[in-house]
Amino acid sequence: MVSCTKSNNGIAIVAANLDNLPTIHGEKISSLISDSGITRYRLETAVWDIYSDETNPYWYFPQGAYIEKFDSLFHVDGFVRADTVYFFEKTDLWRLIGNVLIQNMNGETFETSELFWRQKEPEGSLNAIYTDSLVKITTSNGISTSQGIRSNQSMTSHVLYQHSYITDMEEEEIKNDTISPAMKP
């Protein structure tokens, strides 16, 4: 219990619930992350808080994070960014919230409001990255949407739910609000 009081001896007592404070707090962080001794990721964030609660230790990025994935030659293979990010240490689960954007090695982008990433899931598994939220997918062939996605680690193989496709022409019509003269009232 902490409180600010003025005592006769001039000592102020400050009480805080340490369970609600991060064990480590960092600002303007750029960090390389290895997996099995090999550097796989670069993480950049404005604020990184680590909570070391024994039952559920986690990392918290309240101002978002940007994560790059490297190939074996340390070229950027893809990236992900989000407004808010959590990493749960015991389950190796990342939760990305708000303006989530992923780009895979093929240049395809995936945009959604919330996404989960199981970091230790095997590469071939379609349960590594998933969401039930609306996803906008942009490829060289056009734009499509899906109400949820399940994907492998590299976002190159995935299952889409309630998938709809927008062709380049439909996208251009939507942008320009073009309606054929015969269709106008």
Rosetta constraint file for C-alpha pairs under 8 A:
AtomPair CA 1 CA 15 HARMONIC 4.74 0.50
AtomPair CA 1 CA 16 HARMONIC 6.00 0.50
AtomPair CA 1 CA 17 HARMONIC 6.81 0.50
AtomPair CA 2 CA 13 HARMONIC 6.69 0.50
AtomPair CA 2 CA 14 HARMONIC 4.56 0.50
AtomPair CA 2 CA 15 HARMONIC 1.85 0.50
AtomPair CA 2 CA 16 HARMONIC 4.87 0.50
AtomPair CA 2 CA 17 HARMONIC 7.61 0.50
AtomPair CA 3 CA 13 HARMONIC 6.05 0.50
AtomPair CA 3 CA 14 HARMONIC 4.87 0.50
AtomPair CA 3 CA 15 HARMONIC 4.97 0.50
AtomPair CA 3 CA 16 HARMONIC 7.88 0.50
AtomPair CA 4 CA 12 HARMONIC 5.92 0.50
AtomPair CA 4 CA 13 HARMONIC 5.48 0.50
AtomPair CA 4 CA 14 HARMONIC 5.30 0.50
AtomPair CA 4 CA 15 HARMONIC 7.55 0.50
AtomPair CA 5 CA 12 HARMONIC 5.60 0.50
AtomPair CA 5 CA 13 HARMONIC 6.23 0.50
AtomPair CA 6 CA 10 HARMONIC 6.51 0.50
AtomPair CA 6 CA 11 HARMONIC 6.82 0.50
AtomPair CA 6 CA 12 HARMONIC 5.75 0.50
AtomPair CA 7 CA 11 HARMONIC 6.20 0.50
AtomPair CA 7 CA 12 HARMONIC 6.91 0.50
AtomPair CA 17 CA 21 HARMONIC 7.30 0.50
AtomPair CA 19 CA 53 HARMONIC 7.32 0.50
AtomPair CA 21 CA 51 HARMONIC 7.25 0.50
AtomPair CA 22 CA 49 HARMONIC 5.69 0.50
AtomPair CA 22 CA 50 HARMONIC 5.37 0.50
AtomPair CA 22 CA 51 HARMONIC 4.67 0.50
AtomPair CA 22 CA 52 HARMONIC 7.37 0.50
AtomPair CA 23 CA 49 HARMONIC 7.50 0.50
AtomPair CA 23 CA 50 HARMONIC 5.70 0.50
AtomPair CA 23 CA 51 HARMONIC 5.36 0.50
AtomPair CA 23 CA 52 HARMONIC 6.08 0.50
AtomPair CA 24 CA 49 HARMONIC 5.75 0.50
AtomPair CA 24 CA 50 HARMONIC 5.09 0.50
AtomPair CA 24 CA 51 HARMONIC 7.12 0.50
AtomPair CA 25 CA 47 HARMONIC 7.40 0.50
AtomPair CA 25 CA 48 HARMONIC 5.86 0.50
AtomPair CA 25 CA 49 HARMONIC 4.56 0.50
AtomPair CA 25 CA 50 HARMONIC 6.50 0.50
AtomPair CA 26 CA 47 HARMONIC 5.75 0.50
AtomPair CA 26 CA 48 HARMONIC 5.10 0.50
AtomPair CA 26 CA 49 HARMONIC 6.40 0.50
AtomPair CA 27 CA 45 HARMONIC 7.41 0.50
AtomPair CA 27 CA 46 HARMONIC 5.26 0.50
AtomPair CA 27 CA 47 HARMONIC 4.48 0.50
AtomPair CA 27 CA 48 HARMONIC 6.29 0.50
AtomPair CA 28 CA 44 HARMONIC 7.53 0.50
AtomPair CA 28 CA 45 HARMONIC 5.90 0.50
AtomPair CA 28 CA 46 HARMONIC 4.36 0.50
AtomPair CA 28 CA 47 HARMONIC 6.23 0.50
AtomPair CA 29 CA 43 HARMONIC 7.75 0.50
AtomPair CA 29 CA 44 HARMONIC 5.62 0.50
AtomPair CA 29 CA 45 HARMONIC 5.36 0.50
AtomPair CA 29 CA 46 HARMONIC 6.23 0.50
AtomPair CA 29 CA 47 HARMONIC 7.09 0.50
AtomPair CA 29 CA 48 HARMONIC 7.31 0.50
AtomPair CA 30 CA 42 HARMONIC 7.03 0.50
AtomPair CA 30 CA 43 HARMONIC 5.63 0.50
AtomPair CA 30 CA 44 HARMONIC 4.41 0.50
AtomPair CA 30 CA 45 HARMONIC 6.66 0.50
AtomPair CA 31 CA 42 HARMONIC 5.64 0.50
AtomPair CA 31 CA 43 HARMONIC 5.17 0.50
AtomPair CA 31 CA 44 HARMONIC 6.49 0.50
AtomPair CA 32 CA 39 HARMONIC 6.60 0.50
AtomPair CA 32 CA 40 HARMONIC 7.59 0.50
AtomPair CA 32 CA 41 HARMONIC 5.73 0.50
AtomPair CA 32 CA 42 HARMONIC 4.47 0.50
AtomPair CA 32 CA 43 HARMONIC 6.32 0.50
AtomPair CA 33 CA 39 HARMONIC 5.73 0.50
AtomPair CA 33 CA 40 HARMONIC 6.06 0.50
AtomPair CA 33 CA 41 HARMONIC 5.04 0.50
AtomPair CA 33 CA 42 HARMONIC 6.09 0.50
AtomPair CA 33 CA 43 HARMONIC 7.41 0.50
AtomPair CA 34 CA 38 HARMONIC 4.99 0.50
AtomPair CA 34 CA 39 HARMONIC 3.96 0.50
AtomPair CA 34 CA 40 HARMONIC 5.24 0.50
AtomPair CA 34 CA 41 HARMONIC 6.70 0.50
AtomPair CA 35 CA 39 HARMONIC 6.37 0.50
AtomPair CA 35 CA 40 HARMONIC 6.25 0.50
AtomPair CA 39 CA 70 HARMONIC 7.61 0.50
AtomPair CA 40 CA 69 HARMONIC 5.74 0.50
AtomPair CA 40 CA 70 HARMONIC 5.14 0.50
AtomPair CA 40 CA 71 HARMONIC 7.19 0.50
AtomPair CA 40 CA 74 HARMONIC 7.84 0.50
AtomPair CA 41 CA 67 HARMONIC 6.58 0.50
AtomPair CA 41 CA 68 HARMONIC 5.39 0.50
AtomPair CA 41 CA 69 HARMONIC 4.57 0.50
AtomPair CA 41 CA 70 HARMONIC 5.90 0.50
AtomPair CA 42 CA 67 HARMONIC 5.58 0.50
AtomPair CA 42 CA 68 HARMONIC 5.15 0.50
AtomPair CA 42 CA 69 HARMONIC 6.75 0.50
AtomPair CA 43 CA 65 HARMONIC 6.91 0.50
AtomPair CA 43 CA 66 HARMONIC 5.79 0.50
AtomPair CA 43 CA 67 HARMONIC 4.51 0.50
AtomPair CA 43 CA 68 HARMONIC 6.61 0.50
AtomPair CA 44 CA 65 HARMONIC 5.78 0.50
AtomPair CA 44 CA 66 HARMONIC 5.22 0.50
AtomPair CA 44 CA 67 HARMONIC 6.45 0.50
AtomPair CA 45 CA 61 HARMONIC 7.07 0.50
AtomPair CA 45 CA 63 HARMONIC 7.25 0.50
AtomPair CA 45 CA 64 HARMONIC 6.33 0.50
AtomPair CA 45 CA 65 HARMONIC 4.67 0.50
AtomPair CA 45 CA 66 HARMONIC 6.48 0.50
AtomPair CA 46 CA 61 HARMONIC 7.86 0.50
AtomPair CA 46 CA 63 HARMONIC 6.20 0.50
AtomPair CA 46 CA 64 HARMONIC 7.33 0.50
AtomPair CA 46 CA 65 HARMONIC 7.50 0.50
AtomPair CA 47 CA 61 HARMONIC 5.73 0.50
AtomPair CA 47 CA 62 HARMONIC 6.56 0.50
AtomPair CA 47 CA 63 HARMONIC 6.14 0.50
AtomPair CA 47 CA 64 HARMONIC 7.81 0.50
AtomPair CA 48 CA 59 HARMONIC 7.00 0.50
AtomPair CA 48 CA 60 HARMONIC 5.91 0.50
AtomPair CA 48 CA 61 HARMONIC 4.95 0.50
AtomPair CA 48 CA 62 HARMONIC 7.46 0.50
AtomPair CA 49 CA 59 HARMONIC 5.75 0.50
AtomPair CA 49 CA 60 HARMONIC 5.09 0.50
AtomPair CA 49 CA 61 HARMONIC 6.43 0.50
AtomPair CA 50 CA 57 HARMONIC 7.69 0.50
AtomPair CA 50 CA 58 HARMONIC 6.05 0.50
AtomPair CA 50 CA 59 HARMONIC 4.48 0.50
AtomPair CA 50 CA 60 HARMONIC 6.28 0.50
AtomPair CA 51 CA 57 HARMONIC 5.53 0.50
AtomPair CA 51 CA 58 HARMONIC 5.38 0.50
AtomPair CA 51 CA 59 HARMONIC 6.15 0.50
AtomPair CA 51 CA 60 HARMONIC 7.79 0.50
AtomPair CA 52 CA 56 HARMONIC 7.48 0.50
AtomPair CA 52 CA 57 HARMONIC 4.58 0.50
AtomPair CA 52 CA 58 HARMONIC 6.70 0.50
AtomPair CA 53 CA 57 HARMONIC 4.77 0.50
AtomPair CA 53 CA 58 HARMONIC 7.79 0.50
AtomPair CA 56 CA 88 HARMONIC 7.16 0.50
AtomPair CA 56 CA 89 HARMONIC 7.57 0.50
AtomPair CA 56 CA 90 HARMONIC 6.97 0.50
AtomPair CA 57 CA 88 HARMONIC 6.31 0.50
AtomPair CA 57 CA 89 HARMONIC 5.81 0.50
AtomPair CA 57 CA 90 HARMONIC 6.99 0.50
AtomPair CA 58 CA 86 HARMONIC 6.87 0.50
AtomPair CA 58 CA 87 HARMONIC 5.46 0.50
AtomPair CA 58 CA 88 HARMONIC 4.43 0.50
AtomPair CA 58 CA 89 HARMONIC 5.48 0.50
AtomPair CA 59 CA 86 HARMONIC 5.60 0.50
AtomPair CA 59 CA 87 HARMONIC 4.98 0.50
AtomPair CA 59 CA 88 HARMONIC 6.54 0.50
AtomPair CA 59 CA 89 HARMONIC 7.60 0.50
AtomPair CA 60 CA 84 HARMONIC 7.88 0.50
AtomPair CA 60 CA 85 HARMONIC 6.04 0.50
AtomPair CA 60 CA 86 HARMONIC 4.74 0.50
AtomPair CA 60 CA 87 HARMONIC 6.66 0.50
AtomPair CA 61 CA 65 HARMONIC 6.43 0.50
AtomPair CA 61 CA 84 HARMONIC 5.74 0.50
AtomPair CA 61 CA 85 HARMONIC 5.01 0.50
AtomPair CA 61 CA 86 HARMONIC 6.29 0.50
AtomPair CA 62 CA 83 HARMONIC 7.48 0.50
AtomPair CA 62 CA 84 HARMONIC 5.11 0.50
AtomPair CA 62 CA 85 HARMONIC 6.70 0.50
AtomPair CA 63 CA 83 HARMONIC 5.97 0.50
AtomPair CA 63 CA 84 HARMONIC 5.76 0.50
AtomPair CA 64 CA 81 HARMONIC 7.23 0.50
AtomPair CA 64 CA 82 HARMONIC 5.34 0.50
AtomPair CA 64 CA 83 HARMONIC 4.03 0.50
AtomPair CA 64 CA 84 HARMONIC 4.17 0.50
AtomPair CA 64 CA 85 HARMONIC 5.72 0.50
AtomPair CA 65 CA 81 HARMONIC 5.60 0.50
AtomPair CA 65 CA 82 HARMONIC 5.86 0.50
AtomPair CA 65 CA 83 HARMONIC 6.83 0.50
AtomPair CA 65 CA 84 HARMONIC 6.97 0.50
AtomPair CA 65 CA 85 HARMONIC 6.51 0.50
AtomPair CA 66 CA 79 HARMONIC 7.24 0.50
AtomPair CA 66 CA 80 HARMONIC 5.87 0.50
AtomPair CA 66 CA 81 HARMONIC 4.33 0.50
AtomPair CA 66 CA 82 HARMONIC 6.92 0.50
AtomPair CA 67 CA 79 HARMONIC 5.54 0.50
AtomPair CA 67 CA 80 HARMONIC 5.31 0.50
AtomPair CA 67 CA 81 HARMONIC 6.26 0.50
AtomPair CA 68 CA 76 HARMONIC 6.35 0.50
AtomPair CA 68 CA 77 HARMONIC 7.36 0.50
AtomPair CA 68 CA 78 HARMONIC 5.91 0.50
AtomPair CA 68 CA 79 HARMONIC 4.31 0.50
AtomPair CA 68 CA 80 HARMONIC 6.60 0.50
AtomPair CA 69 CA 76 HARMONIC 5.75 0.50
AtomPair CA 69 CA 77 HARMONIC 5.39 0.50
AtomPair CA 69 CA 78 HARMONIC 5.43 0.50
AtomPair CA 69 CA 79 HARMONIC 5.99 0.50
AtomPair CA 70 CA 74 HARMONIC 4.87 0.50
AtomPair CA 70 CA 75 HARMONIC 5.32 0.50
AtomPair CA 70 CA 76 HARMONIC 4.61 0.50
AtomPair CA 70 CA 77 HARMONIC 5.12 0.50
AtomPair CA 70 CA 78 HARMONIC 7.39 0.50
AtomPair CA 71 CA 75 HARMONIC 5.51 0.50
AtomPair CA 71 CA 76 HARMONIC 6.45 0.50
AtomPair CA 71 CA 77 HARMONIC 5.60 0.50
AtomPair CA 77 CA 104 HARMONIC 6.68 0.50
AtomPair CA 77 CA 105 HARMONIC 4.89 0.50
AtomPair CA 78 CA 102 HARMONIC 7.36 0.50
AtomPair CA 78 CA 103 HARMONIC 5.22 0.50
AtomPair CA 78 CA 104 HARMONIC 4.53 0.50
AtomPair CA 78 CA 105 HARMONIC 5.21 0.50
AtomPair CA 78 CA 107 HARMONIC 7.88 0.50
AtomPair CA 78 CA 154 HARMONIC 7.78 0.50
AtomPair CA 79 CA 102 HARMONIC 5.64 0.50
AtomPair CA 79 CA 103 HARMONIC 5.35 0.50
AtomPair CA 79 CA 104 HARMONIC 6.79 0.50
AtomPair CA 80 CA 100 HARMONIC 7.16 0.50
AtomPair CA 80 CA 101 HARMONIC 5.53 0.50
AtomPair CA 80 CA 102 HARMONIC 4.29 0.50
AtomPair CA 80 CA 103 HARMONIC 6.52 0.50
AtomPair CA 81 CA 99 HARMONIC 7.83 0.50
AtomPair CA 81 CA 100 HARMONIC 5.70 0.50
AtomPair CA 81 CA 101 HARMONIC 5.39 0.50
AtomPair CA 81 CA 102 HARMONIC 6.66 0.50
AtomPair CA 82 CA 96 HARMONIC 5.81 0.50
AtomPair CA 82 CA 97 HARMONIC 6.02 0.50
AtomPair CA 82 CA 98 HARMONIC 5.77 0.50
AtomPair CA 82 CA 99 HARMONIC 5.49 0.50
AtomPair CA 82 CA 100 HARMONIC 4.37 0.50
AtomPair CA 82 CA 101 HARMONIC 6.52 0.50
AtomPair CA 83 CA 96 HARMONIC 7.54 0.50
AtomPair CA 83 CA 97 HARMONIC 6.08 0.50
AtomPair CA 83 CA 98 HARMONIC 5.01 0.50
AtomPair CA 83 CA 99 HARMONIC 6.05 0.50
AtomPair CA 83 CA 100 HARMONIC 7.08 0.50
AtomPair CA 84 CA 96 HARMONIC 6.00 0.50
AtomPair CA 84 CA 97 HARMONIC 5.12 0.50
AtomPair CA 84 CA 98 HARMONIC 6.40 0.50
AtomPair CA 85 CA 94 HARMONIC 7.12 0.50
AtomPair CA 85 CA 95 HARMONIC 5.72 0.50
AtomPair CA 85 CA 96 HARMONIC 4.60 0.50
AtomPair CA 85 CA 97 HARMONIC 6.18 0.50
AtomPair CA 86 CA 94 HARMONIC 5.66 0.50
AtomPair CA 86 CA 95 HARMONIC 5.09 0.50
AtomPair CA 86 CA 96 HARMONIC 6.56 0.50
AtomPair CA 87 CA 92 HARMONIC 6.87 0.50
AtomPair CA 87 CA 93 HARMONIC 5.73 0.50
AtomPair CA 87 CA 94 HARMONIC 4.40 0.50
AtomPair CA 87 CA 95 HARMONIC 6.37 0.50
AtomPair CA 88 CA 92 HARMONIC 5.67 0.50
AtomPair CA 88 CA 93 HARMONIC 5.27 0.50
AtomPair CA 88 CA 94 HARMONIC 6.40 0.50
AtomPair CA 89 CA 93 HARMONIC 7.10 0.50
AtomPair CA 91 CA 118 HARMONIC 7.83 0.50
AtomPair CA 92 CA 118 HARMONIC 6.00 0.50
AtomPair CA 92 CA 119 HARMONIC 5.59 0.50
AtomPair CA 92 CA 120 HARMONIC 6.41 0.50
AtomPair CA 93 CA 116 HARMONIC 6.93 0.50
AtomPair CA 93 CA 117 HARMONIC 5.71 0.50
AtomPair CA 93 CA 118 HARMONIC 4.66 0.50
AtomPair CA 93 CA 119 HARMONIC 6.18 0.50
AtomPair CA 94 CA 116 HARMONIC 5.61 0.50
AtomPair CA 94 CA 117 HARMONIC 4.97 0.50
AtomPair CA 94 CA 118 HARMONIC 6.42 0.50
AtomPair CA 94 CA 119 HARMONIC 7.30 0.50
AtomPair CA 95 CA 114 HARMONIC 7.34 0.50
AtomPair CA 95 CA 115 HARMONIC 5.94 0.50
AtomPair CA 95 CA 116 HARMONIC 4.70 0.50
AtomPair CA 95 CA 117 HARMONIC 6.60 0.50
AtomPair CA 96 CA 100 HARMONIC 6.59 0.50
AtomPair CA 96 CA 114 HARMONIC 5.55 0.50
AtomPair CA 96 CA 115 HARMONIC 5.14 0.50
AtomPair CA 96 CA 116 HARMONIC 6.30 0.50
AtomPair CA 97 CA 113 HARMONIC 5.85 0.50
AtomPair CA 97 CA 114 HARMONIC 4.51 0.50
AtomPair CA 97 CA 115 HARMONIC 6.66 0.50
AtomPair CA 98 CA 112 HARMONIC 7.50 0.50
AtomPair CA 98 CA 113 HARMONIC 4.69 0.50
AtomPair CA 98 CA 114 HARMONIC 6.09 0.50
AtomPair CA 99 CA 111 HARMONIC 6.93 0.50
AtomPair CA 99 CA 112 HARMONIC 6.22 0.50
AtomPair CA 99 CA 113 HARMONIC 5.37 0.50
AtomPair CA 99 CA 114 HARMONIC 7.79 0.50
AtomPair CA 100 CA 110 HARMONIC 7.93 0.50
AtomPair CA 100 CA 111 HARMONIC 5.55 0.50
AtomPair CA 100 CA 112 HARMONIC 5.23 0.50
AtomPair CA 100 CA 113 HARMONIC 5.70 0.50
AtomPair CA 100 CA 114 HARMONIC 6.47 0.50
AtomPair CA 100 CA 115 HARMONIC 7.17 0.50
AtomPair CA 101 CA 109 HARMONIC 6.88 0.50
AtomPair CA 101 CA 110 HARMONIC 5.70 0.50
AtomPair CA 101 CA 111 HARMONIC 4.66 0.50
AtomPair CA 101 CA 112 HARMONIC 6.80 0.50
AtomPair CA 102 CA 109 HARMONIC 5.45 0.50
AtomPair CA 102 CA 110 HARMONIC 5.10 0.50
AtomPair CA 102 CA 111 HARMONIC 6.58 0.50
AtomPair CA 103 CA 107 HARMONIC 5.80 0.50
AtomPair CA 103 CA 108 HARMONIC 5.54 0.50
AtomPair CA 103 CA 109 HARMONIC 4.41 0.50
AtomPair CA 103 CA 110 HARMONIC 6.51 0.50
AtomPair CA 104 CA 108 HARMONIC 5.60 0.50
AtomPair CA 104 CA 109 HARMONIC 6.63 0.50
AtomPair CA 104 CA 154 HARMONIC 6.25 0.50
AtomPair CA 104 CA 155 HARMONIC 5.87 0.50
AtomPair CA 104 CA 156 HARMONIC 6.86 0.50
AtomPair CA 105 CA 154 HARMONIC 7.35 0.50
AtomPair CA 105 CA 156 HARMONIC 7.75 0.50
AtomPair CA 106 CA 156 HARMONIC 7.64 0.50
AtomPair CA 107 CA 139 HARMONIC 7.29 0.50
AtomPair CA 108 CA 137 HARMONIC 7.16 0.50
AtomPair CA 108 CA 138 HARMONIC 5.68 0.50
AtomPair CA 108 CA 139 HARMONIC 4.80 0.50
AtomPair CA 108 CA 140 HARMONIC 7.44 0.50
AtomPair CA 109 CA 136 HARMONIC 7.98 0.50
AtomPair CA 109 CA 137 HARMONIC 5.70 0.50
AtomPair CA 109 CA 138 HARMONIC 5.18 0.50
AtomPair CA 109 CA 139 HARMONIC 6.82 0.50
AtomPair CA 110 CA 135 HARMONIC 6.42 0.50
AtomPair CA 110 CA 136 HARMONIC 5.65 0.50
AtomPair CA 110 CA 137 HARMONIC 4.66 0.50
AtomPair CA 110 CA 138 HARMONIC 6.61 0.50
AtomPair CA 111 CA 135 HARMONIC 5.50 0.50
AtomPair CA 111 CA 136 HARMONIC 5.07 0.50
AtomPair CA 111 CA 137 HARMONIC 6.58 0.50
AtomPair CA 112 CA 133 HARMONIC 6.59 0.50
AtomPair CA 112 CA 134 HARMONIC 5.97 0.50
AtomPair CA 112 CA 135 HARMONIC 4.75 0.50
AtomPair CA 112 CA 136 HARMONIC 6.57 0.50
AtomPair CA 113 CA 133 HARMONIC 6.62 0.50
AtomPair CA 113 CA 134 HARMONIC 7.39 0.50
AtomPair CA 113 CA 135 HARMONIC 7.92 0.50
AtomPair CA 114 CA 131 HARMONIC 6.57 0.50
AtomPair CA 114 CA 133 HARMONIC 6.46 0.50
AtomPair CA 115 CA 129 HARMONIC 7.19 0.50
AtomPair CA 115 CA 130 HARMONIC 5.95 0.50
AtomPair CA 115 CA 131 HARMONIC 5.02 0.50
AtomPair CA 115 CA 133 HARMONIC 7.86 0.50
AtomPair CA 116 CA 129 HARMONIC 5.66 0.50
AtomPair CA 116 CA 130 HARMONIC 5.36 0.50
AtomPair CA 116 CA 131 HARMONIC 6.24 0.50
AtomPair CA 117 CA 128 HARMONIC 5.67 0.50
AtomPair CA 117 CA 129 HARMONIC 4.42 0.50
AtomPair CA 117 CA 130 HARMONIC 6.60 0.50
AtomPair CA 118 CA 127 HARMONIC 7.61 0.50
AtomPair CA 118 CA 128 HARMONIC 4.89 0.50
AtomPair CA 118 CA 129 HARMONIC 6.27 0.50
AtomPair CA 119 CA 128 HARMONIC 6.84 0.50
AtomPair CA 119 CA 153 HARMONIC 7.66 0.50
AtomPair CA 120 CA 128 HARMONIC 7.85 0.50
AtomPair CA 121 CA 125 HARMONIC 6.61 0.50
AtomPair CA 121 CA 127 HARMONIC 7.22 0.50
AtomPair CA 121 CA 128 HARMONIC 5.24 0.50
AtomPair CA 121 CA 153 HARMONIC 7.50 0.50
AtomPair CA 122 CA 128 HARMONIC 7.39 0.50
AtomPair CA 122 CA 153 HARMONIC 7.58 0.50
AtomPair CA 123 CA 128 HARMONIC 7.61 0.50
AtomPair CA 123 CA 152 HARMONIC 5.78 0.50
AtomPair CA 123 CA 153 HARMONIC 5.32 0.50
AtomPair CA 123 CA 154 HARMONIC 7.47 0.50
AtomPair CA 124 CA 152 HARMONIC 5.82 0.50
AtomPair CA 124 CA 153 HARMONIC 7.59 0.50
AtomPair CA 125 CA 151 HARMONIC 7.34 0.50
AtomPair CA 125 CA 152 HARMONIC 5.33 0.50
AtomPair CA 125 CA 153 HARMONIC 7.65 0.50
AtomPair CA 126 CA 150 HARMONIC 5.49 0.50
AtomPair CA 126 CA 151 HARMONIC 4.34 0.50
AtomPair CA 126 CA 152 HARMONIC 4.52 0.50
AtomPair CA 126 CA 153 HARMONIC 7.90 0.50
AtomPair CA 126 CA 157 HARMONIC 7.32 0.50
AtomPair CA 126 CA 158 HARMONIC 6.32 0.50
AtomPair CA 126 CA 159 HARMONIC 7.49 0.50
AtomPair CA 127 CA 150 HARMONIC 5.71 0.50
AtomPair CA 127 CA 151 HARMONIC 5.93 0.50
AtomPair CA 127 CA 152 HARMONIC 6.46 0.50
AtomPair CA 128 CA 150 HARMONIC 7.35 0.50
AtomPair CA 128 CA 151 HARMONIC 5.97 0.50
AtomPair CA 128 CA 152 HARMONIC 5.20 0.50
AtomPair CA 128 CA 153 HARMONIC 5.45 0.50
AtomPair CA 129 CA 149 HARMONIC 7.85 0.50
AtomPair CA 129 CA 150 HARMONIC 5.81 0.50
AtomPair CA 129 CA 151 HARMONIC 5.06 0.50
AtomPair CA 129 CA 152 HARMONIC 6.25 0.50
AtomPair CA 129 CA 153 HARMONIC 6.45 0.50
AtomPair CA 129 CA 155 HARMONIC 7.61 0.50
AtomPair CA 130 CA 148 HARMONIC 7.23 0.50
AtomPair CA 130 CA 149 HARMONIC 5.40 0.50
AtomPair CA 130 CA 150 HARMONIC 4.48 0.50
AtomPair CA 130 CA 151 HARMONIC 6.27 0.50
AtomPair CA 131 CA 148 HARMONIC 5.13 0.50
AtomPair CA 131 CA 149 HARMONIC 5.57 0.50
AtomPair CA 131 CA 150 HARMONIC 6.89 0.50
AtomPair CA 132 CA 147 HARMONIC 6.13 0.50
AtomPair CA 132 CA 148 HARMONIC 3.92 0.50
AtomPair CA 132 CA 149 HARMONIC 6.59 0.50
AtomPair CA 133 CA 147 HARMONIC 5.75 0.50
AtomPair CA 133 CA 148 HARMONIC 5.17 0.50
AtomPair CA 134 CA 145 HARMONIC 7.00 0.50
AtomPair CA 134 CA 146 HARMONIC 5.76 0.50
AtomPair CA 134 CA 147 HARMONIC 4.44 0.50
AtomPair CA 134 CA 148 HARMONIC 5.77 0.50
AtomPair CA 135 CA 145 HARMONIC 5.49 0.50
AtomPair CA 135 CA 146 HARMONIC 5.16 0.50
AtomPair CA 135 CA 147 HARMONIC 6.22 0.50
AtomPair CA 135 CA 148 HARMONIC 6.32 0.50
AtomPair CA 135 CA 149 HARMONIC 7.40 0.50
AtomPair CA 136 CA 143 HARMONIC 7.07 0.50
AtomPair CA 136 CA 144 HARMONIC 5.95 0.50
AtomPair CA 136 CA 145 HARMONIC 4.56 0.50
AtomPair CA 136 CA 146 HARMONIC 6.70 0.50
AtomPair CA 137 CA 143 HARMONIC 5.63 0.50
AtomPair CA 137 CA 144 HARMONIC 5.20 0.50
AtomPair CA 137 CA 145 HARMONIC 5.91 0.50
AtomPair CA 137 CA 146 HARMONIC 7.88 0.50
AtomPair CA 138 CA 142 HARMONIC 5.88 0.50
AtomPair CA 138 CA 143 HARMONIC 4.54 0.50
AtomPair CA 138 CA 144 HARMONIC 6.59 0.50
AtomPair CA 139 CA 143 HARMONIC 6.32 0.50
AtomPair CA 141 CA 167 HARMONIC 7.52 0.50
AtomPair CA 141 CA 168 HARMONIC 7.52 0.50
AtomPair CA 142 CA 165 HARMONIC 7.82 0.50
AtomPair CA 142 CA 166 HARMONIC 6.50 0.50
AtomPair CA 142 CA 167 HARMONIC 5.53 0.50
AtomPair CA 142 CA 168 HARMONIC 5.47 0.50
AtomPair CA 143 CA 165 HARMONIC 6.29 0.50
AtomPair CA 143 CA 166 HARMONIC 5.31 0.50
AtomPair CA 143 CA 167 HARMONIC 6.69 0.50
AtomPair CA 143 CA 168 HARMONIC 7.51 0.50
AtomPair CA 143 CA 171 HARMONIC 7.75 0.50
AtomPair CA 144 CA 163 HARMONIC 7.13 0.50
AtomPair CA 144 CA 164 HARMONIC 5.58 0.50
AtomPair CA 144 CA 165 HARMONIC 4.15 0.50
AtomPair CA 144 CA 166 HARMONIC 5.41 0.50
AtomPair CA 145 CA 163 HARMONIC 5.72 0.50
AtomPair CA 145 CA 164 HARMONIC 5.37 0.50
AtomPair CA 145 CA 165 HARMONIC 6.45 0.50
AtomPair CA 146 CA 160 HARMONIC 5.78 0.50
AtomPair CA 146 CA 161 HARMONIC 5.46 0.50
AtomPair CA 146 CA 162 HARMONIC 5.45 0.50
AtomPair CA 146 CA 163 HARMONIC 4.32 0.50
AtomPair CA 146 CA 164 HARMONIC 6.40 0.50
AtomPair CA 147 CA 160 HARMONIC 7.31 0.50
AtomPair CA 147 CA 161 HARMONIC 5.29 0.50
AtomPair CA 147 CA 162 HARMONIC 5.44 0.50
AtomPair CA 147 CA 163 HARMONIC 6.77 0.50
AtomPair CA 148 CA 160 HARMONIC 6.19 0.50
AtomPair CA 148 CA 161 HARMONIC 5.41 0.50
AtomPair CA 148 CA 162 HARMONIC 7.74 0.50
AtomPair CA 149 CA 158 HARMONIC 6.76 0.50
AtomPair CA 149 CA 159 HARMONIC 5.67 0.50
AtomPair CA 149 CA 160 HARMONIC 4.74 0.50
AtomPair CA 149 CA 161 HARMONIC 6.26 0.50
AtomPair CA 150 CA 158 HARMONIC 5.47 0.50
AtomPair CA 150 CA 159 HARMONIC 5.19 0.50
AtomPair CA 150 CA 160 HARMONIC 6.77 0.50
AtomPair CA 151 CA 155 HARMONIC 5.50 0.50
AtomPair CA 151 CA 156 HARMONIC 7.36 0.50
AtomPair CA 151 CA 157 HARMONIC 5.77 0.50
AtomPair CA 151 CA 158 HARMONIC 4.10 0.50
AtomPair CA 151 CA 159 HARMONIC 6.39 0.50
AtomPair CA 152 CA 156 HARMONIC 6.72 0.50
AtomPair CA 152 CA 157 HARMONIC 5.78 0.50
AtomPair CA 152 CA 158 HARMONIC 6.47 0.50
AtomPair CA 166 CA 170 HARMONIC 5.93 0.50
AtomPair CA 166 CA 171 HARMONIC 6.26 0.50
AtomPair CA 167 CA 171 HARMONIC 6.16 0.50
AtomPair CA 168 CA 172 HARMONIC 6.15 0.50
AtomPair CA 169 CA 173 HARMONIC 6.15 0.50
AtomPair CA 170 CA 174 HARMONIC 6.14 0.50
AtomPair CA 171 CA 175 HARMONIC 6.18 0.50
AtomPair CA 172 CA 176 HARMONIC 6.05 0.50
AtomPair CA 173 CA 177 HARMONIC 5.41 0.50
AtomPair CA 173 CA 178 HARMONIC 5.12 0.50
AtomPair CA 173 CA 179 HARMONIC 7.54 0.50
AtomPair CA 174 CA 178 HARMONIC 7.03 0.50
AtomPair CA 179 CA 183 HARMONIC 6.33 0.50
AtomPair CA 179 CA 184 HARMONIC 6.58 0.50
AtomPair CA 180 CA 184 HARMONIC 6.67 0.50
